[in-house]
Amino acid sequence: MNKIYIGISVIPEREDKLISTLDSLLNANLKPEKIFICICKNYKRFPEKTYNEKYLEKYLEKYLEKYLEKYLEKYLEKYINNSLIQLLYSDIDYGPCTKILLPLLYLTENNMNIETTYILTADDDRIYTKDFVYNFNKIIPNNNIVYSGYTANRGKPITVPFGADGILLKLSQLNTFKKYYDIIIADQSRWFEHDDYIIATYLYYKNITVQKMRQKSFITNLGDDYCSLTSFTGEGGSRDRLISILNSSYIKLQDKFKENNI
């Protein structure tokens, strides 16, 4: 039986938005096996900030009796460790890729079946449709296809899936993803913020096709997308300039990928 685990990486000052995201996922027609909330103990992107877990106490108290047979204390960790929601912590900030890497490491360490276990990405500032998990579940792909709620290629050979819209990834497809991540980050630091393009180039290298879902995956965007490829206007110029930099890094590293059996 296939099992879908949702991975959400969270950042400081979005705590209130996460509540709306969890509302939508917990009220879905089909629930995942678990929702992993991935928290960095030290945010490289926000060195003076920490994630405020206590902010969620009222939310958790609201859902406690509905989702648990036995009432537990309202504090976040005790609730999360015994319910649909679980916190995963990291001493390392992997950037937005945290939502994939922490669930991947956790599920691998717990010897989950790599052929029937899936990670479905989500963001902490989206309100998802009731059929979000259901729509991905009903088209569980084969080894050579990855589905996403939204994709773009803008005439380029690499199709980019969007993590905020949901990307469904089988564990077996991610067997060398951590090594790939470490290699590209060591070569070019500007990969760090752009998880969608990291995933896109990894899948492209592995000859895994990316396809767009027909159904809409979320209802409302509560965020600002300041670090997405869609809206990039930051240091160093336009989105096209950034993609050119990342593509140069990707091409340069081909031999290293082969040496490391990516």
N, C-alpha and C positions, 0 to 999 in steps of 0.2 A: 504494500500500500504506500502510495506517495505521501510524503509529509512536507509541508511548506512552513518555513520559519521566516518571519518578517524581521529584517534588520533596519534599525533607525539609529543614525548617529545624531546626537544632540549637541547643541552649543549654547553657551550662556546667553541670557536675555531672550531666549525663545521658549522659556518654560511654559508660559501661558498658551502659546500656540500648540505645544505638544499635547496639551489637554484636549484640544479640539481634534487633533489627529487621532488620539487614542479613542475618543468618543466614536469617531467614524469607524475605526477598525473593530472595536468591541461590539458595535451594533450591526456589523456586516452579516449578510446571509450565510456566509461560510467563514468560520474563524480559522486562523492558522494554528499550528501546533503550539507556537509560542511567539510572543513579540519580544524581541531583544532590544532593549534601550541601551545604546552603547555610549558610555561616558568616559571621557579622558580625564585622568587625575590632574594632568598638567597640559593645558592647551597651548600648543606652539603658536596658534593663530591669535590667542587671547591670553598672553602670559600673566596678566594681573587678574584674571577672572576665573571663577569656578562655577560648576553647574549646581544650581540650588534644588536639590532633591526634595527638600521639605515643602517646596511650593506645591507639590502634588498631593499633599496629605488630604486636603478637602476632596479632591477628585477621587482618591483611592477610597476614602470613607464612603463616598456616594455609591461606589460600585461594589463595595465589599460584600454586602449581603446578597447581592444579585449574582455574583460570580463565584462565590465560595460557599460550600455547604456549612462550614463552621466559621463563626466570626473570629477573626484574628486581630491582633493589635493594628492600629491604623498606620504605624510607621512604615515608610516606603519599602525598606529592604525586607522586612518580615512578610509583608504582603506579596511582594514581587517574587520572592523565592518559593512561594507556594500557590502560584496562580498562572494565568495565561501570560503574564508579563514578568520578565526577568531582566535585571540589570546586569550588564557586562562592563567591567572596568578595564581600562588600559593605562599603563604608565607612559605609553607612547602615543602621541597624537599622529594618527595616520591620515589626518585631513578628512574630507568627506568619505574616503574609502574605508573609514572606520566601520561603517554600517555593513560592509562586506567582510572585512578582515577579522573583526572580533567574532561574529557568528561562525565564520569559517574555521577559525582556530578552536573555538569552543566545541563545535559539532565534530570536528576531526578528532580532537582529544577524547571525546566521549564515544568514539567508534561508531558513529552513525553510518548507516548504509549509504555509500557514496552514489549509488545508482537510483535511490528512491527518495533522497533527501534534497530539498531545494531551499535556497535563500531567495526571498523576494524583497527587493529594496523598497524603502519608503522614506519620505522626508518628515522632519518634525514641524513642518509648517504647511501641511496640506490636509484638506478634508476629503477623504476618499469615498468613492461610491460604495453602496451596499454590496455590489457585485465584484469588488476589487479582487479579492482572493478567489472567488468562484470563477471568474472569467479566466484567470491564469490557470487555475486547477483543471479546467475542462479541456485545455489544449496543452497539457504537459508535453513538452517537445521531446524529440529524440536527441542524440548526442551532438548533432551538427546544427541545431537551431537554438537560438535564444530569443525569447519574446520580450518586448518592452512596450509600455503604454504609449510611448512616443519615440520616434527616431528621426534622424536627419543625416543627410550626407552632402547636401549642397553640391552635387555633381562630382564629389570625390569618391574614390573606391572604398573608403572606410565609412561604414554606417555607424552612427553614434546612437546608442540607446541612452535614455534619460532616466537616471536613478530616481528622481522625484516622481516620475510617472509609473515607476515599477519596472524592475528588470528581474526576470525569473532565471536563476542560475542553479544548475545541478552541481552538487559537490564534486562529482567526477570531472566536470568541466573546469573546476577551479583548482585542480591538483597542483599546478605550478604558479598559481596567481601571486602568492606571497613572495616567491623568488623573483617573479617578474616585477612586482612593485618595488622591491628593494633595489633591483638593478637600475630601473629607470629613475628613481628618486636620487640615487647616488650620482647619476650622470647629470641630471638637470632638475634643479629644485622647483622649477615652475610647474612640474607635473603635479605637485602636492595638492593644489586647490581643485584640480580638474579631474575628478573621479570618473566622470562620464567618458572622457577621452582615454583615460587609463584603461577602463573596461573595453572600450571600442577597439583600441590597438591590440590589446591582449587577445580578444576574440578573433580579430583579423589575422593575427599571427598564427593562431591555432586552427585557422580555417573553419571557424564556427560562424554560421550565418546569423545575422540579426534581422528579425522581422518585427514589424509594428502590429500591435493588437488593433482590432477593429473597434473595440469598445473604449469609451473614455474611462480613464482610471481614477481621476479625482474631480471633485466638484468645485473646490475653491482653493486658490493659492493665497495663503496668509502672509507670505514672506516677500523678500525683495530680490532674491536670485542674484545677489551681488557677486557671488563667486562662481556663477555658471558660465559655460561657454556661450550660452544664448545671449547674455548681456555683457560680456566682458569688454570693459573699456579702461582697464587699470594700467598699471605700470608697464611701459614698454610698447603701448600702442593698441591697435585694434584686435578683434578676435582673430581675424585672418593672420595677423602677425604672430599671435600666440600659437596658433595651430602650426604655423610654419616652423616655429622654434621647436615645438614638441615633435613634429614630423622629422626634423633633422636629427633629433636625439634618437628617435625610434629607428631610423635608417642606420645611424652610426652603430647601434647596439646589436645589429643582427648576428654578428659572430659571437657576441657574448651570450645571446639567447641560446644559440646552438650549443655552446660550451656547457651551459647550465641545464640543457635538456628541457627548455621551456615548452 
